[in-house]
């Protein structure tokens, strides 16, 4: 492999303008994340009054100091849980990600009970289930710090109730797959939330704080007329000495988290020190320049090799079939020592590009090499010539290859992700192992202008066939409405808020994120688990 020679001029006006635009989007992302942190922090006085740690303090104490942590879905619920974008608190009232606990790589979920007492939202349910899916696929222990008032009854929807059962289904599957589920109950764990500890392998409860019951005192009285205190009904001492729900009793939040760390430590699942990253040379081309490499106007071309060269070790790159299907970029490189294949786009996917990509994906499967898809495409090429060349069948074989690929696949939405190009480049529907977006990414079935123009053409043809005059004012209003609807939903913040990726990331962090998830997948491949027929039952 040879080092890539860049043609980017960082001092140019165009580069600086692109960089400024990207940095503004990153600032917007950080402001949304901070909005959730600030909302949770406003509960500090009430937490302090009962001697409890705030959710972010719990997370910090749980994780190994100085080790990396990869957040998952940090702005889940944006433009989903609340239509008021200026007031919505993103994150789904959950803190979640992959990090190290006592030297073991784990999936961690913390109920952000500083926000609405940790009441579960639709996005929060989806976020937890996505984390469970990642844990199952990557053989990660699942550590859950619980304090939740349960579902928000004022926003009850029957479909949410049905879908929410998926959290419990996944917990049973994790345990049966030989993946320990460790739950710390810090406060209320009510109704469906009570099954969080109920379906866990290890349960720690905080004395005087933790409560777990299928029906809390108000519901109990309403349903049966029985009157009971919360402590007698579902307190820590009752569950530790009578029901058997709790294995361990903690005196406070800090003690509970220390017990959880000891539980994980005693699994003996610590990963061996990975010498790959230590010996890997950094990129020759500065990853900091990724803030200005990517154009913000998706109609303008960009050579995605310029992106790849700022991600890979020593900026070395082996181009696969560079003179065939040139708008589709395929090749091999290393990221912190991990061999990886790249598939990306310098334009629409044409028949030759789809053929090249399908062959390359199969070669990566033959060698067991993970694949990274860097999406930046307006889709599969259209037109009479491409149809005659077999675009449908060649695009289909590309989709066949990636849909049945057996190696880890990671997708990054770097720019445009339009039409079936989203599918052909391993979009979320094709279940990549991980999927992240850059703040400038745009996802849609087509551009808003294209959609509006298409509908305008259809309307004019219908009017002509029927011999009726066309209401031009109404047509103009319809076009404006369509463009606005498409543009609003295309934003990376909107799609990430609807859990169509695993989070929006700063482009300059992409190498670190890819190295982390590649190491996670590599560790999963090396880890031997002991599946059983059923999840561990509580006795």
Long-range contacts (C-beta under 8 A, 24 or more apart in sequence): 1-316, 1-317, 1-318, 1-332, 1-333, 2-316, 2-317, 2-318, 3-284, 3-309, 3-314, 3-315, 3-316, 3-317, 4-285, 4-305, 4-306, 4-308, 4-309, 4-315, 4-316, 4-317, 6-285, 6-306, 6-309, 7-303, 7-306, 8-289, 8-292, 8-293, 8-306, 10-289, 10-292, 15-289, 15-292, 15-293, 16-292, 18-291, 18-292, 18-293, 18-294, 18-295, 18-296, 19-291, 19-292, 21-296, 21-440, 22-291, 22-292, 22-294, 22-296, 22-438, 22-439, 22-440, 22-507, 23-291, 25-439, 25-440, 25-492, 26-291, 26-439, 26-506, 28-439, 28-493, 29-75, 29-439, 29-493, 29-504, 29-506, 32-75, 32-78, 32-90, 32-493, 33-74, 33-75, 33-90, 33-91, 35-89, 35-90, 36-74, 36-89, 36-90, 36-91, 36-112, 36-115, 39-89, 39-114, 39-115, 40-112, 40-114, 40-115, 41-114, 42-114, 43-113, 43-114, 43-115, 44-114, 47-114, 50-209, 51-252, 51-253, 52-186, 52-187, 52-209, 52-252, 52-253, 53-186, 53-253, 53-254, 54-114, 55-95, 55-110, 55-111, 55-112, 55-113, 55-114, 55-145, 55-147, 56-95, 56-110, 56-112, 57-253, 58-110, 58-145, 58-186, 58-253, 58-257, 59-95, 59-108, 59-110, 59-145, 61-254, 61-257, 62-101, 62-108, 62-110, 62-143, 62-145, 62-257, 62-260, 62-261, 63-99, 63-100, 63-101, 63-108, 64-99, 64-100, 64-101, 64-102, 64-103, 67-99, 67-100, 68-99, 68-100, 68-512, 68-516, 69-97, 69-98, 69-99, 69-100, 70-97, 70-98, 70-99, 70-513, 70-516, 70-517, 71-95, 71-96, 71-97, 71-503, 72-96, 72-97, 72-98, 72-127, 72-130, 72-131, 72-134, 72-502, 72-503, 73-123, 73-127, 73-130, 73-496, 73-499, 73-501, 73-502, 73-503, 74-503, 74-504, 75-493, 75-496, 75-497, 75-503, 75-504, 76-123, 76-124, 76-126, 76-127, 76-496, 76-497, 76-499, 77-121, 77-122, 77-123, 77-124, 77-497, 78-493, 78-494, 78-496, 78-497, 79-488, 79-493, 79-494, 79-497, 79-498, 80-122, 80-123, 80-497, 80-498, 81-121, 81-122, 81-123, 89-115, 90-497, 91-115, 92-121, 92-123, 92-124, 92-125, 92-126, 92-127, 93-118, 93-119, 93-120, 93-121, 93-124, 94-124, 94-127, 94-128, 96-127, 96-128, 96-131, 98-134, 98-140, 98-516, 98-520, 101-141, 101-143, 101-260, 101-261, 101-264, 102-261, 102-262, 102-264, 102-265, 102-270, 103-265, 103-270, 103-271, 104-141, 104-264, 104-265, 104-267, 104-269, 104-270, 104-271, 105-140, 105-271, 105-520, 105-523, 106-140, 106-141, 106-142, 106-143, 106-264, 107-131, 107-132, 107-134, 107-135, 107-138, 107-140, 107-141, 107-142, 107-143, 108-143, 108-144, 108-145, 109-142, 109-143, 109-144, 109-145, 110-144, 110-145, 111-145, 111-146, 111-147, 111-148, 113-147, 113-148, 113-149, 113-186, 113-187, 116-149, 116-152, 117-147, 117-148, 117-149, 117-188, 118-147, 118-148, 118-149, 118-187, 118-188, 119-148, 119-149, 119-150, 119-151, 119-152, 120-148, 120-150, 120-151, 120-152, 120-164, 120-193, 121-152, 121-155, 122-157, 122-160, 123-497, 123-498, 123-499, 125-160, 125-163, 125-164, 125-166, 125-167, 126-163, 126-499, 127-499, 128-167, 129-166, 129-167, 129-170, 130-499, 130-502, 132-167, 132-170, 132-171, 132-174, 133-170, 134-433, 134-434, 134-502, 135-174, 135-179, 136-170, 136-173, 136-174, 136-177, 136-179, 137-433, 137-524, 138-433, 138-520, 138-521, 138-523, 138-524, 139-177, 139-179, 139-523, 139-524, 139-527, 139-529, 140-179, 140-520, 140-524, 141-179, 141-180, 141-181, 141-182, 141-264, 141-267, 141-269, 142-171, 142-174, 142-179, 142-180, 142-181, 142-182, 143-182, 143-183, 143-184, 143-260, 143-264, 144-181, 144-182, 144-183, 144-184, 144-196, 144-200, 145-183, 145-184, 145-186, 145-257, 145-260, 146-183, 146-184, 146-185, 146-186, 146-187, 146-189, 146-193, 146-196, 146-197, 147-185, 147-186, 147-187, 147-188, 147-189, 148-187, 148-188, 148-189, 148-190, 148-193, 148-196, 149-188, 149-190, 149-193, 150-188, 150-190, 150-191, 150-192, 150-193, 151-191, 151-192, 164-192, 165-192, 167-196, 168-192, 168-195, 168-199, 171-195, 171-196, 171-199, 171-200, 171-535, 172-199, 172-534, 172-535, 173-535, 174-535, 175-199, 175-200, 175-201, 175-534, 175-535, 175-536, 176-531, 176-532, 176-533, 176-534, 176-535, 177-529, 177-531, 178-529, 178-530, 178-531, 178-532, 179-529, 180-263, 180-264, 180-267, 182-260, 182-263, 182-264, 184-250, 184-256, 184-257, 184-259, 184-260, 185-210, 185-211, 185-212, 185-236, 185-246, 186-210, 186-253, 186-256, 187-211, 188-212, 188-216, 190-216, 191-215, 191-216, 191-219, 194-234, 197-245, 197-246, 198-245, 198-538, 199-535, 201-535, 201-536, 202-247, 202-248, 202-260, 202-263, 203-239, 203-245, 203-246, 203-247, 203-248, 204-246, 204-247, 204-248, 204-249, 204-250, 204-256, 204-259, 204-260, 204-263, 205-236, 205-239, 205-240, 205-245, 205-246, 205-248, 205-249, 205-250, 205-256, 206-236, 206-250, 206-251, 206-252, 206-253, 206-255, 206-256, 207-236, 207-237, 207-249, 207-250, 207-251, 208-235, 208-236, 209-236, 209-252, 209-253, 210-235, 210-236, 210-239, 210-246, 211-235, 212-239, 212-245, 244-538, 244-539, 245-538, 269-527, 271-523, 274-519, 275-337, 276-336, 276-337, 276-338, 276-519, 277-336, 277-337, 277-515, 277-519, 279-337, 280-313, 280-334, 280-335, 280-336, 280-337, 281-313, 281-314, 282-313, 282-314, 283-309, 283-310, 283-311, 283-312, 283-313, 283-314, 283-315, 283-511, 284-309, 284-314, 284-315, 285-309, 285-310, 285-315, 286-310, 287-311, 287-508, 287-510, 287-511, 288-508, 290-507, 290-508, 290-510, 291-506, 291-507, 291-508, 293-507, 294-414, 294-415, 294-438, 294-440, 294-507, 295-415, 296-440, 298-378, 298-415, 298-416, 298-442, 301-346, 301-347, 302-346, 302-376, 302-415, 303-346, 304-329, 304-344, 304-345, 304-346, 304-374, 304-376, 304-414, 305-329, 305-344, 307-344, 307-374, 307-414, 308-333, 308-342, 308-344, 308-374, 310-511, 311-335, 311-510, 311-511, 311-514, 312-340, 312-511, 313-337, 320-356, 320-360, 321-356, 321-360, 324-352, 324-356, 325-350, 325-351, 325-352, 325-353, 325-354, 325-355, 325-356, 325-357, 326-353, 327-353, 328-352, 328-353, 328-354, 328-356, 328-357, 330-356, 330-357, 330-360, 332-369, 335-511, 335-514, 335-515, 335-518, 336-511, 336-515, 336-518, 336-519, 338-370, 338-515, 338-518, 338-519, 338-522, 339-367, 339-369, 339-370, 340-369, 340-370, 340-371, 340-372, 340-514, 340-518, 341-369, 341-370, 341-371, 341-372, 342-371, 342-372, 342-373, 342-374, 343-371, 343-372, 343-373, 343-374, 343-425, 343-426, 344-373, 344-374, 344-375, 344-376, 344-414, 345-374, 345-375, 345-376, 345-377, 345-421, 345-425, 346-376, 347-377, 347-378, 348-377, 348-378, 348-379, 348-380, 348-381, 348-421, 349-377, 349-379, 349-380, 349-381, 349-395, 349-398, 349-421, 349-424, 349-425, 350-380, 350-381, 350-386, 350-389, 350-391, 351-381, 351-386, 351-389, 351-390, 351-391, 351-394, 351-395, 352-394, 354-380, 354-391, 354-394, 354-395, 354-397, 354-398, 354-424, 355-394, 355-397, 355-398, 357-398, 357-401, 357-424, 358-394, 358-397, 358-398, 358-400, 358-401, 361-398, 361-401, 361-402, 361-405, 362-401, 364-405, 364-407, 365-405, 365-406, 365-407, 368-407, 369-407, 370-407, 370-408, 370-409, 370-410, 370-518, 370-521, 371-402, 371-405, 371-407, 371-408, 371-409, 371-410, 371-426, 372-409, 372-410, 372-411, 372-412, 372-514, 373-402, 373-409, 373-410, 373-411, 373-412, 373-425, 373-426, 373-432, 374-412, 374-414, 375-411, 375-412, 375-413, 375-414, 375-415, 375-416, 375-417, 375-421, 375-422, 375-425, 375-427, 375-441, 376-414, 376-415, 376-416, 376-417, 377-416, 377-417, 377-418, 377-421, 377-424, 377-425, 378-416, 378-418, 378-419, 378-421, 378-447, 379-418, 379-419, 379-420, 379-421, 379-422, 379-446, 380-419, 380-420, 380-421, 380-424, 395-420, 395-424, 398-424, 399-423, 399-424, 399-430, 402-426, 402-430, 403-430, 408-433, 408-517, 408-518, 408-521, 409-433, 410-434, 410-435, 410-436, 410-514, 410-517, 410-518, 411-435, 411-436, 412-436, 412-437, 412-438, 412-510, 412-514, 413-437, 413-438, 413-441, 413-443, 413-492, 413-495, 413-501, 414-438, 414-441, 414-507, 415-440, 415-441, 415-442, 416-441, 416-442, 417-441, 417-442, 417-443, 417-444, 418-442, 418-443, 418-444, 418-445, 418-446, 418-447, 419-445, 419-446, 428-500, 428-501, 433-517, 433-521, 434-502, 434-517, 435-501, 435-502, 436-501, 436-502, 436-503, 436-504, 436-505, 436-510, 436-513, 437-492, 437-495, 437-496, 437-501, 437-503, 437-504, 437-505, 438-492, 438-504, 438-505, 438-507, 438-510, 439-492, 439-493, 439-504, 439-506, 439-507, 440-492, 441-492, 441-495, 442-490, 442-491, 442-492, 443-490, 443-492, 443-495, 443-500, 444-486, 444-489, 444-490, 446-486, 447-486, 448-482, 448-483, 448-484, 448-485, 448-486, 448-487, 448-490, 449-483, 451-482, 451-483, 451-486, 452-478, 452-479, 452-480, 452-482, 452-483, 452-486, 453-479, 455-479, 455-482
